[in-house]
Amino acid sequence: MEKPAIQRLIDLQKLMVQFSAIERRVYMPEPLDRPENDVEHTYTLAMAAWFLAAYFPELDRDKLIRLALAHDLLEVHAGDTFAFGSTAALASKHEREAAAIEQLRSEWQDFTDLAAAIDEYESRESAEAKFVYALDKIMVITVNMLNGGKNWHQHGVTFEKFVAEKEKKVPISPDVYAYYKQLYAILVEQPHLFASEKTEHPN
C-alpha cells in the first residue's frame, strides 16, 4: 500500500482545526467559562470510553475509542445540532449529517476506517456504538453539572424536559443507563440546576 504524502497530514491538521472551531451550546465550567468545542468534547468522550473499557471486557476497547473519536466529525460540515434547539434545526439534522458523512467519505478516501467508524456509530447496531452513543449523552450532563446548570438555565431546559430527552436515548445501552440513573438521583436533589417552567423559553 502506498504511504500517504505529508500533504495528507497537513490536511488532517486542517480538519482538526475546523473541528475545534465548531462550538457547542455547552459551556465549560470555570475557570474557562466559554463554549466547549467539538475537539474538547470528543477528547473527553474518548477518555471516558477508554477509562470504562476495562470494566466492560465484553466490549472492544479500541473500537470504543475509535467510535468516540469519530462520532461527531461530521459536524465539520453539518454543524452542531443542539438537542434542545429549534424545531427547524432538529428537522434538518438527518439530512445535513447524511450529506456531511458523504463529503467526509469523498475527502478521505484514503482513511476508510474513519468513514466506517462514523457509519457504525450512526447505525447504533453494535454494542460498542450503543455504549458510546449513550455515554455521549451522559458526559454532557457532567459538564452542565460542573458549570452550575448554566446551559439548562440559558436555554430554558426544565428537569422534566431534560429527563424526557435523556430517556429517549440513553436506555439504548443498559450499562450506560445505570450511570444515568445515578446521575438522575443526584440531579433530583439539585433542582436549582434547571430552569423553572416560568422561565422556560424557545431556543
C-alpha positions as CSV (number, residue, x, y, z in Angstrom):
1,M,0.0,0.0,0.0
2,E,1.4,3.4,-1.0
3,K,2.1,5.6,2.0
4,P,0.3,9.0,2.2
5,A,2.3,12.1,1.4
6,I,3.0,14.8,4.1
7,Q,0.2,16.8,2.5
8,R,-2.4,14.4,3.9
9,L,-1.1,15.1,7.4
10,I,-1.4,18.8,6.7
11,D,-4.9,18.2,5.5
12,L,-5.7,16.2,8.7
13,Q,-4.4,19.1,10.8
14,K,-6.6,21.4,8.9
15,L,-9.6,19.1,9.6
16,M,-8.8,19.2,13.3
17,V,-8.6,23.0,13.3
18,Q,-12.0,23.1,11.6
19,F,-13.3,20.6,14.1
20,S,-12.1,22.7,17.0
21,A,-13.9,25.8,15.5
22,I,-17.3,24.1,16.0
23,E,-18.7,25.5,19.2
24,R,-21.3,23.6,21.2
25,R,-24.1,25.1,23.3
26,V,-22.4,23.6,26.4
27,Y,-20.3,25.9,28.5
28,M,-17.1,24.8,30.0
29,P,-17.0,25.4,33.8
30,E,-14.8,27.9,35.4
31,P,-12.0,28.9,35.0
32,L,-12.7,28.5,31.3
33,D,-16.3,29.8,31.2
34,R,-16.7,29.6,27.5
35,P,-18.4,27.3,25.0
36,E,-17.0,23.8,24.7
37,N,-15.7,23.0,21.2
38,D,-16.0,19.7,19.4
39,V,-12.4,18.7,19.9
40,E,-12.7,19.1,23.7
41,H,-16.0,17.2,23.7
42,T,-14.6,14.4,21.6
43,Y,-11.4,14.0,23.6
44,T,-13.4,13.9,26.8
45,L,-15.7,11.2,25.4
46,A,-12.8,9.1,24.1
47,M,-11.1,9.3,27.5
48,A,-14.3,8.3,29.3
49,A,-14.7,5.3,26.9
50,W,-11.1,4.3,27.4
51,F,-11.5,4.5,31.2
52,L,-14.6,2.5,31.3
53,A,-13.4,-0.2,28.8
54,A,-11.5,-2.1,31.4
55,Y,-14.7,-2.6,33.4
56,F,-16.7,-3.9,30.4
57,P,-14.4,-6.6,29.0
58,E,-17.1,-7.8,26.7
59,L,-16.7,-4.6,24.7
60,D,-13.8,-3.9,22.2
61,R,-11.7,-1.2,23.9
62,D,-10.1,0.0,20.7
63,K,-13.4,0.2,18.9
64,L,-14.9,2.2,21.7
65,I,-12.1,4.7,21.4
66,R,-12.3,4.9,17.6
67,L,-16.1,5.4,17.7
68,A,-15.7,8.1,20.3
69,L,-13.1,9.9,18.2
70,A,-15.1,9.7,15.0
71,H,-18.6,10.2,16.4
72,D,-19.0,14.0,15.8
73,L,-16.5,14.6,12.9
74,L,-19.4,15.0,10.5
75,E,-20.2,18.3,12.4
76,V,-17.2,19.9,10.5
77,H,-19.7,20.0,7.6
78,A,-23.1,19.7,9.3
79,G,-22.5,21.9,12.3
80,D,-23.6,21.0,15.9
81,T,-27.3,20.4,16.5
82,F,-28.4,21.2,20.0
83,A,-30.7,18.6,21.5
84,F,-33.0,21.4,22.8
85,G,-32.7,23.5,19.8
86,S,-35.2,24.8,17.3
87,T,-37.7,22.6,15.5
88,A,-36.2,23.6,12.2
89,A,-32.7,22.7,13.2
90,L,-33.8,19.3,14.6
91,A,-35.8,18.5,11.5
92,S,-32.9,19.1,9.1
93,K,-30.4,17.2,11.3
94,H,-30.6,13.9,9.5
95,E,-30.3,15.4,6.0
96,R,-27.4,17.7,7.0
97,E,-25.5,14.9,8.7
98,A,-26.0,12.4,5.9
99,A,-24.6,14.9,3.4
100,A,-21.7,15.6,5.7
101,I,-20.8,11.9,6.0
102,E,-20.7,11.6,2.2
103,Q,-18.5,14.7,2.0
104,L,-16.0,13.2,4.5
105,R,-16.1,9.9,2.7
106,S,-15.2,11.7,-0.5
107,E,-12.5,13.9,1.1
108,W,-10.9,11.0,3.0
109,Q,-11.0,8.0,0.6
110,D,-7.5,7.1,1.9
111,F,-8.9,6.9,5.5
112,T,-11.6,4.3,5.1
113,D,-11.5,3.4,8.8
114,L,-12.9,6.9,9.6
115,A,-16.0,6.5,7.4
116,A,-16.5,3.0,8.7
117,A,-16.4,4.3,12.3
118,I,-18.9,7.0,11.6
119,D,-21.2,4.6,9.8
120,E,-21.0,2.2,12.7
121,Y,-21.7,4.9,15.3
122,E,-24.6,6.2,13.2
123,S,-26.2,2.8,12.8
124,R,-26.2,2.0,16.5
125,E,-26.1,-1.7,15.7
126,S,-23.0,-2.8,17.6
127,A,-22.8,-2.9,21.4
128,E,-19.9,-0.5,21.2
129,A,-21.8,2.0,19.2
130,K,-24.7,1.9,21.6
131,F,-22.4,2.3,24.5
132,V,-20.6,5.3,23.0
133,Y,-23.8,6.9,21.9
134,A,-25.3,6.7,25.4
135,L,-22.1,7.7,27.0
136,D,-22.0,10.8,24.8
137,K,-25.5,11.7,26.2
138,I,-24.4,11.4,29.9
139,M,-21.0,13.1,29.7
140,V,-22.7,16.3,28.6
141,I,-24.7,16.1,31.8
142,T,-21.5,16.1,33.9
143,V,-20.3,19.3,32.1
144,N,-23.6,21.0,32.9
145,M,-23.4,20.0,36.5
146,L,-19.9,21.4,36.8
147,N,-21.0,24.7,35.2
148,G,-23.8,25.1,37.6
149,G,-26.6,24.4,35.1
150,K,-25.7,27.4,33.1
151,N,-26.8,25.9,29.8
152,W,-30.0,24.5,31.2
153,H,-31.0,27.9,32.5
154,Q,-29.8,29.7,29.4
155,H,-32.0,27.6,27.1
156,G,-35.0,27.1,29.4
157,V,-34.4,23.4,30.0
158,T,-36.5,22.2,32.9
159,F,-35.9,19.0,34.7
160,E,-38.9,17.4,33.1
161,K,-37.7,18.4,29.6
162,F,-34.2,17.1,30.4
163,V,-35.5,13.7,31.6
164,A,-37.8,13.3,28.6
165,E,-34.9,13.9,26.2
166,K,-32.4,11.6,28.0
167,E,-35.0,8.8,28.4
168,K,-35.4,8.7,24.6
169,K,-31.7,8.0,24.1
170,V,-29.6,6.7,27.0
171,P,-31.5,3.4,27.5
172,I,-30.1,2.1,24.2
173,S,-27.1,0.9,26.4
174,P,-28.2,-0.7,29.7
175,D,-24.7,-0.4,31.0
176,V,-24.6,3.4,30.5
177,Y,-28.2,3.8,31.6
178,A,-27.2,2.5,35.0
179,Y,-24.8,5.5,35.2
180,Y,-27.6,7.8,34.1
181,K,-29.8,6.6,36.9
182,Q,-27.0,7.5,39.4
183,L,-26.9,11.0,37.8
184,Y,-30.6,11.2,38.0
185,A,-30.6,10.6,41.7
186,I,-28.0,13.4,42.2
187,L,-29.9,15.8,40.0
188,V,-33.2,15.2,41.8
189,E,-31.5,16.7,44.8
190,Q,-30.3,19.8,42.8
191,P,-33.4,21.3,41.2
192,H,-31.6,24.7,41.1
193,L,-29.5,23.5,38.2
194,F,-32.6,23.6,35.9
195,A,-34.8,26.3,34.5
196,S,-38.3,26.6,36.1
197,E,-41.4,26.4,34.0
198,K,-42.0,30.1,34.3
199,T,-38.5,30.9,32.9
200,E,-38.7,28.4,30.0
201,H,-38.3,29.9,26.6
202,P,-37.8,28.7,23.0
203,N,-34.3,28.2,21.7
